[in-house]
């Protein structure tokens, strides 16, 4: 199983998909407990949701599951949210705080996973961002995520539908953040926030270098916006998804149209 799938396009937009994969090697799967084997923390069907929403967009998708190693975590293991409950480079618990391993991976095993899965994904993502920037003079990384809207271990209350992350405005030009906010705020029947509980993961923070022509923004969607229910068997709701895709198309089209106006700015 290749750790990353790439679909090259000619748009200035690169879609990152770090958490839709469900592949777990047999030897790793054998060490997951019954709860871990449910793979509940997958960004279920996000690659299907975004498929075709913007013609010409490049996609970089991790095929491996985040329990193998999390492609959106700092490879050094440093926490993205110090002092808050979260999951690490190789999660030891699920999003509800329950253990997922019968035998947690050792440091040497984690390093093997980093080299085998995490590193190839980011090598591919970095290469595609460089290629796109070479074409347009600018690249916009839009990192695609989803999560259950209610997870007390991670946050209080109900998560908004659209959760925009730019690490407090540092990972992209203000026009990108403002355009995304505006479309989300105007989407009837949906709620939104920017840099709330989710401020952008390691991918957004690592690649977002506006002064170098690479802008990054994370979109964390509540799974209630496109799944029938936020529980197994995680069924994709075609009617909900069709409504949501209209807004996702508006966002990505707007960002693609913005790109030429941002070239050469910081």
C-alpha atoms as one frame of an Amber mdcrd trajectory, in Angstrom:
protein
   0.000   0.000   0.000   1.459   3.344  -1.031   1.292   5.836   1.873   0.131
   8.736  -0.297  -2.079   9.256  -3.334  -1.518  12.307  -5.530  -3.783  13.821
  -8.146  -2.042  16.676  -9.898  -3.958  19.694 -11.139  -3.191  23.086 -12.616
  -5.073  25.258 -10.111  -3.257  27.296  -7.429  -5.177  25.236  -4.841  -3.716
  22.134  -3.186  -6.070  20.048  -1.071  -4.413  18.216   1.823  -6.198  15.086
   3.046  -4.226  13.686   5.991  -6.949  11.809   7.870  -9.230  10.019   5.379
  -7.074   6.895   5.082  -8.082   3.660   6.799  -5.089   1.441   5.998  -3.488
  -0.178   9.049  -0.717  -2.766   8.514  -1.570  -6.171   9.939   1.138  -6.101
  12.604  -0.051  -2.718  13.862  -3.727  -3.686  13.691  -2.974  -6.713  15.879
  -1.894  -4.368  18.694  -5.058  -2.236  18.617  -7.729  -3.114  21.158 -11.390
  -3.530  20.218 -12.030   0.199  20.552  -9.032   1.118  18.443 -10.033  -1.298
  15.700 -13.204   0.725  15.147 -11.044   3.530  13.677 -13.672   5.985  14.911
 -11.503   9.091  14.582 -11.244   8.867  10.804 -12.213  11.944   8.766 -14.879
   9.762   7.211 -15.596  10.290   3.483 -13.862  13.671   3.343 -12.109  12.701
   0.095 -15.515  11.850  -1.375 -17.014  15.113  -0.136 -14.293  17.224  -1.799
 -14.000  15.162  -4.972 -14.676  17.457  -7.917 -15.615  20.556  -5.915 -12.914
  22.541  -7.749 -11.726  21.562 -11.184  -7.960  21.529 -11.471  -7.220  21.307
  -7.758  -4.285  19.133  -6.743  -4.993  16.580  -4.026  -2.511  14.903  -1.699
  -4.141  12.157   0.364  -2.674   9.955   3.084  -3.914   6.384   2.719  -2.856
   5.264   6.211  -4.965   5.719   9.328  -4.084   8.349  11.910  -3.724   5.604
  14.549  -0.708   4.311  12.594   0.783   7.804  12.771  -0.907  11.177  12.534
   0.129  13.062   9.398  -1.126  16.308  10.938   1.117  16.230  13.997   4.593
  17.613  14.551   7.024  14.767  13.800   8.984  15.752  16.922   5.945  14.924
  19.044   5.431  18.469  20.369   1.783  19.139  21.261  -0.226  21.449  19.017
  -2.380  22.575  21.930  -0.322  22.652  25.150  -2.472  22.295  28.244  -5.498
  20.962  26.343  -6.612  17.410  25.722  -5.502  16.270  22.295  -3.961  13.261
  20.572  -0.316  12.895  19.649   1.912  11.826  16.789   0.897   8.222  17.445
  -2.328   8.528  19.434  -2.486   6.547  22.669  -6.189   7.311  23.113  -9.118
   8.057  20.869 -10.905  11.419  20.864 -12.989  10.304  23.853  -9.887   9.699
  25.965 -10.102   5.896  25.863  -7.004   3.786  25.260  -6.771   2.177  21.820
  -3.789  -0.184  22.178  -3.151  -3.521  23.826   0.554  -2.784  23.311   1.387
   0.877  22.626   4.187   1.447  20.118   7.727   1.934  21.382   9.877   4.922
  20.376  11.778   2.847  17.786   8.462   1.621  16.341   7.168   5.194  16.173
  10.307   6.265  14.304   9.796   3.485  11.765   6.225   4.662  11.235   7.398
   8.245  10.841   9.831   7.273   8.104   7.432   4.858   6.400   4.242   6.932
   6.441   4.513  10.467   7.838   7.647  11.486   5.905   6.485  10.290   2.455
   3.160  12.073   2.846   4.851  15.360   3.661   7.500  14.920   0.983   4.675
  14.583  -1.542   2.770  17.546  -0.134   5.842  19.751  -0.130   6.676  18.739
  -3.697   3.180  19.538  -4.945   3.140  22.915  -3.218   6.474  23.724  -4.852
   5.203  22.585  -8.251   2.029  24.655  -7.986   3.952  27.692  -6.781   6.261
  27.251  -9.747   3.280  27.488 -12.090   1.422  30.350 -10.435   3.986  32.111
  -8.255   1.734  31.210  -5.333   0.178  28.107  -3.797  -2.759  27.878  -1.397
  -2.907  24.778   0.786  -6.447  24.059   1.929  -6.243  21.311   4.553  -9.429
  19.222   4.645 -10.677  17.787   7.940 -13.789  16.690   9.785 -14.692  15.657
  13.319 -17.730  14.768  15.399 -19.539  17.873  16.579 -19.681  16.734  20.201
 -16.571  15.376  21.951 -16.417  16.407  25.629 -12.837  15.138  26.011 -11.663
  17.677  23.412 -14.063  20.607  23.733 -17.173  21.813  25.536 -20.568  22.035
  23.879 -21.274  21.601  20.186 -18.691  22.455  17.573 -19.705  24.937  14.841
 -20.203  23.508  11.354 -17.282  25.357   9.747 -14.090  25.673  11.817 -11.471
  27.773  10.050  -7.875  27.616  11.250  -5.050  29.983  10.306  -3.052  29.899
  13.568  -4.376  33.328  14.500  -3.901  34.730  11.024  -0.250  33.798  10.581
  -0.498  31.046   7.941  -2.152  32.911   5.076  -2.863  36.346   3.678  -5.728
  38.115   5.486  -7.716  38.125   2.243  -7.794  34.321   2.254  -9.052  34.146
   5.813 -11.602  36.917   5.243 -12.968  35.385   2.037 -13.402  31.992   3.690
 -15.044  33.551   6.748 -17.434  35.571   4.613 -18.694  32.597   2.626 -19.095
  30.436   5.735 -20.911  33.194   7.644 -23.326  33.693   4.747 -24.113  29.980
   4.383 -27.734  29.705   5.508 -28.336  27.060   8.152 -24.675  26.675   9.081
 -22.539  28.028  11.914 -18.884  28.990  11.730 -15.895  30.192  13.716 -12.274
  31.114  13.046  -9.333  30.071  15.227 -11.590  28.656  17.894 -10.891  25.197
  19.290  -9.083  24.325  16.058  -6.487  26.843  14.933  -4.857  24.711  12.272
  -2.789  21.600  12.770   0.900  21.014  12.137   0.365  20.930   8.373  -1.184
  24.399   8.274   1.373  25.840  10.675   4.350  24.187   8.987   3.561  25.070
   5.377   1.840  28.418   5.856   4.597  30.821   4.806   2.832  33.738   3.107
   6.066  35.689   2.624   7.358  32.778   0.531   4.235  32.465  -1.582   2.685
  29.501   0.235  -0.537  30.166   2.113  -2.296  27.571   4.270  -5.736  27.368
   5.815  -7.457  24.487   7.612 -11.130  23.657   7.384 -12.478  21.402  10.124
 -16.065  20.437   9.302 -18.514  19.063  11.814 -19.401  15.591  10.579 -23.062
  16.322  11.197 -22.944  18.502   8.071 -22.517  15.569   5.699 -22.996  12.230
   7.528 -26.345  10.657   8.376 -25.184  10.250  11.972 -21.875  10.816  13.736
 -21.486   7.153  14.613 -20.679   3.837  12.987 -21.267   2.849  10.246 -20.507
   6.493   9.304 -22.902   6.693   6.378 -22.364   9.451   3.814 -25.532  11.525
   3.398 -25.859  12.500  -0.258 -28.467  15.233   0.344 -26.541  16.921   3.157
 -23.329  16.599   1.175 -24.823  18.143  -1.956 -25.828  21.240   0.032 -22.458
  21.478   1.726 -20.516  20.996  -1.516 -22.094  24.146  -2.936 -20.449  26.188
  -0.187 -17.145  24.326  -0.450 -17.105  25.057  -4.174 -17.745  28.732  -3.448
 -14.854  28.849  -0.976 -12.323  27.102  -3.190 -13.356  29.007  -6.317 -12.995
  32.290  -4.453  -9.550  31.330  -3.162  -8.415  30.237  -6.618  -9.573  33.566
  -8.034  -7.818  35.448  -5.232  -4.486  33.756  -5.851  -3.280  35.933  -8.762
  -3.988  39.092  -6.748  -1.815  37.840  -3.884   1.213  36.853  -5.924   4.263
  38.713  -4.714   2.597  39.937  -1.516   3.373  38.892   2.061
